[in-house]
Amino acid sequence: MPASMSRKANCWDNAPMESFWGTLKTELVHHRRFASREQARQEITEYIEIFYNRQRKQARLGYLSTASFRQQYYTQQMTA
């Protein structure tokens, strides 16, 4: 993930990532105790790849999952 390169006091480029980290912590991390770093890495990866990207509905995407929104976007681009 690239580091933020904005100027001092310009936080808008970090807002989407800050929102994501807050969601991840609220929905997964704070409700779990992981036995090892490897278990944490595996469960967080599964959360992102399977639940967050493919199943979790996003209000800002018209209540579609990220994967569904992306698929719909590219389908529209190909037909335009």
Protein Blocks (a to p, Z undefined) as FASTA:
>chain_A
ZZdfbdehiaklmmmmmmmmmmmmmmmmmmpccfbfklmmmmmmmmmmmmmmmmmccfkl
oopafklmmmmmmmmmmmZZ
